[in-house]
Amino acid sequence: MQPKILLVKESRHNEKRVALLPGDVAQLINLGVMVYVEDSAGVGAGYSNADYILAGANIRHINYDEVDSYRQAFSDIDIIVRVKRPDRTREKIENSVIKPYTKMVGLLDILERDSEHIAEYQRAKIEYYSLDQFLFPANTPMDSLKDMSRIAGRLALNHALETFNAPVQHVAIIGSGEAGTAASQECMKHNIPHTIITSDVSKSALLKLQGINNVVVERHLSLKMRQDKIYQIIKDVDIVITTASTAWIAAPMLIPESTLLKLKNGTIIVDLAVSDGGNVFGSKHDATVTLKNNVKIINVSGYPKQLPIESSRSWSIASSYFLYLLLTSQDTLIKLKYC
């Protein structure tokens, strides 16, 4: 029997990305699968229903006011592909109607604190694959996911600059991965002094060769020691960008409440690790929290959605390759998931 894939329309606020472009849909169909596309799924990224029909897909309509319509849309589907989790209202409906052992592919926030959706997946026997939790080797199509992190780092820094709304004297960036590096490059573009806090000694040496100020806070230290070291670095800065996370491990709470209360008035913190558990005490998904000392803790889960065409192109490369592996080599994915 032909596997059936449903490409859903993103439902979060201002989310215009799409997980698969028509060209990649056509390649999946050539593998012998049937692809259904939710009505208008690609419109925000510049692709019409007609573009997907031309690629060989079928359009599937959902009446959002009727649970039975969701049930009918998902009843025969084997794999659901999306960019992000849906809004909570839709998510609860989906999780109540999706048939057992359906596979869900996307960015699924599996380490987010205080969220009920993973328990719902498990009760519904939904098999979930969050693409950010797989460790792929370099030089595969999955490298395109790094574009999302770069966009997030760049836009997070610019968002913080706009929010601070005054000349910035110094920025601290926690994490030296793709997002942290992009935020650093944006600081250099604006001639803003900054410090990268990294746990990677070899990366620190490379940053020094590039003339980028950085401090190593070793991962093997106790969490309290790491928190104390980080406080000494960020206590006088204007902006902090946090990006520290590792696949399948909850992000460390590197800025606890005790640190927040001692930061200077008006410090802006952008926590890019909320979906992985969060680096900052009290950070909330897609929210800005303002403390008594006017410290602001910001999270925007979808910075890349501000560039839907560029982001969708990169995302489609990664998700179509992942689906290819899912359809042809699940053993490979299992190894990558736990490596």
N, C-alpha and C positions, 0 to 999 in steps of 0.2 A: 504494500500500500504506500502511496506517495505521502511523505511527510508534508504537513501543512503549516506554513508560517504566517503569522499575522503581524504586519507592521502597523503599530498603533499610532494614533495621533497624540502628541504630547499635550498634557492638560494643565501643567503648572502655569502660574501667572507669567505672562510674557514669554513663554517658552515656544519658540518658533522653529527649533531644530527638528530634524527628522533623522532616524537611525540608519536608513538605507536610501541611497539615491537610485533612480530608475536603472542606471547602467549596472549597478551591483545587483539589483533585483533580477535583471535579465541573466546575469551569470549564475545566480542561485537556481533559477528555473532550469538552466541548462544542466544542472546537477540532477534534475529529476524531481524537484520539489514543487509544490504548489504554493504560490505566494498570494496572500490577500492583503490589501492595503485599506486601512480605515479611511473613510471619506475625508478628503482634504488634509491628509497627514503631511503632505509635502509642501503645502501652499506657502507656509512661512519661510521656507528655504528656497522658494522659487520654482517648485515643481507641482504641476496640476495633476488631477486624476488621470487626464488623458495621457500624460507622460508615463505614468505607471501602467496604464492599459496597453500602451504601445510596447512597453517592455515585457508584456505577457502576464501582468498581474490582474487580479480581479478586485473590484472595489467592494468594500463591505461597510454598510451603514449601521450606526448605532443611535437609537433614540435615547438620549441621556436621561430622560425622565422615566424610563421604564426598565426595571431590573430584568424583565424577561428579554428585552432587546439585547442587553449585555450577555445574558445566558446563551441566546441564539448565536451571537457573534463569536463567542469563545468555545462553543460546545464541541466543535470538531477540530480545534486547533491543537497542534503538537508543540509549537514553539512560538512564544510571544517575544517580539524584539522591540525595544524602545531605547531612548537615550536616558531618561531619568524616570524615577518612580512617578506615578501619577499624583495628582492632588489627593488629599486624604479622603475626600468624599468618594471619588471614583475608585480609589484603591480598595476601600472596604467593600464596595460592590463587587469589584473584580474578584477579590479574594474569596468572596462567597459563592461565585458562580463558575470559576475556572475548574475544569475537571482535574482529578488527581493525576499526578505525574506529568502535567504540562510543564514545559521548560520556560523559564523567564530569563531573558538576557538584557542587560543594560547596566546602568549605574544604580545600584539598589541600596546604597547606604546601609550595608549590613552591620556596621559597627557603631551606628549612631546610638547615642545614649537615650534612654527613656522612650524608645519607639516600639510600637506593638506589631509592626508589619512583618517582622521575621517570624514571630510566633504564629501569626496568621498564615504565612506561607507554609509553615511546618504542619499546622492543623489541617490545611487544605491539601497537603502533600504536593505542593508546588516545588519543583526543582529549580532553584534560583542560581544564576550565574552572574555575579557582579564583576564586570570586566576589570575594575581597578584592583581586584584581589588575586589576580593571576600574575605570576612572574615569568614573563616571556623573555626569551633570549633576544639580544640585539639584532637589528637588521631583519626584522620581520614586519609585515604590515601593521602589527600592533604598535609599532613605534609612533604611528600617527596619533595615538592617544596622548602622547607627550605634548602634542599641540594644544590640547585642552588645558594641561597644567601651565603651559607657557602663557596662554591667554589669561588664565585665572591670575597668575602672578602679576602680570603686567597691569591688568585692570584693577586688581586689588590695591596696588600701590597708587594708581591714579585716583581711585575712589577715596582712599585715605587722605590724599593731598587735598582733594576738594572738600572733604569733611573737616579737616583741620583748619582750613580757611585762614591761614597766616603763614608767614615764611617758616619753612621747616629747617631746623638746625641739624637734626640727625635722625636716622631711621635705623631700626634693628630688624633683621630678618632671621627668623628661626627656621633653619632647614636649608640645605644646599642642593636640593633636587631641582627638578625642572621649574617648579613654581617659584622657589626661592631665587634661583638664578635669573629668572625673567624679571622678578621684582628688583633684583640688584642691577640688572641692565637698564631698567627704567630709571632707577636712581641716578645712574651714570649719565643717562640722557638728559636728566634735569639738573645735573651737577649738584646732587644732594649727597653729603657725606653719609655713609652708612656702614654698618657692621653686620656681617653674616655670622650667625652662631651655628656651628656644625658639629656633628659627632664623628665625622669622617676625617681622620688625620691626613690621609693621602689627598683628599679634596682640599683640605686646609692648605697644604703645601702648594697645590696648583693655584689656589686663589691668591696666595702670597706672590707667586710668580707673575700673576696678572695685576698685581698692585691693589688687590681688594682686601680691605681690612677685615679680619675674621678672628674668631675665638673658638677654640675647641672645647666643647663640654661633652666629655666621654659618656657614652651610653651605658657603660658598665657601672657607673656611679649610682648610688642610691638616688631615688627620685627626689628626696629632700635636698641632697647635695646639688643635684642638677637645678632644682628650683632656686636655690640660694645663689648659685653661680649666675644663673640667667638674670635674677633680680639685679645683681650688681652691674650687669651690662645694660639693662634696659631702664634703670631707674630715672635717668635724666633725658631719655630720648623723647621725641614728639610722636613718633609712629612706630608701631610694632606690627610686622606681618608674620604670622605663624603658619608653617607648612609641614610640620614634622609628623610623618605617619609612615607605617610599614604595613605591607600586605598581611592580612589575617591577624594583626595585632592591634588592639585598641590604641589610639593615639595617646601619648603620655600627657598628663595634666602638668604642663611645664610652667604655667602661670596660675598659681593657686589664689584663693581669695586673699590670703595674707599679703601677697605681692600686689594685687590690684589695689588694695587699700593704701599702699605706700607709694604708688606711682604719682608723678606730679599731675597737678590739675590739668585736665583737658587732653591727656594722652589718648591717642586713637589706636585701637588694636583691631586688626582684621584676622579672624581665625578661619583659615582655609581648611582646617582639619575637622570641622564639626561633623561631617558625614562619617568620619572614621573614629568618632568619640570625642574629639575636641582637644585642643592644647590649652584652652583658657577656661577657668572656672566660670560657670554661668553663661557661657556662649550658647546661643540658641539658633536653630536652623532658620535661615532667611529672616533674621531679626537684628535690630540694634538695641543693645541694652546699655542704658546710661546709669552710671553709679553716682553716689553722693559727691564724690570728688570730681565729677564731670568726666571721668574716664569713660570712653565709649568702646563697647565690644561689638564688632560688626561681623555678621556672616551673610554672604550672598552665595548661595549654593550654585548659582548658574551664571557666573560671570561670562563663560563662553557663549551663553545664549544671546548675549548682546551682539554677537557676530554670527548670526544663524547660518549664513551661506558658507562662510569659511569653516565654521565648526562642523556643519553637517557633512561637508566634503571629507574632512579628516575622520569624523566618526564613522561614516559609511565604510571607509577603507578597513577600519579596525573591526567593525561588527560583522561585515561580510566575511572577512577572514576567520573570525571566531566561529561564525555559523558553519563555515566550511569544515573546520575542525570538529565541531559538534556533530555534524552529519557524517563525517568520514573517519574520525579518529578520537573518540571520547577518552580512550586510555591516555592519549597525549595530554589532554586537558586535565585529567585527574593528577598526573605527575606535576604539571605546571602549577596547579592549585596549591599543592602542599610542599613545593620545593623551597 
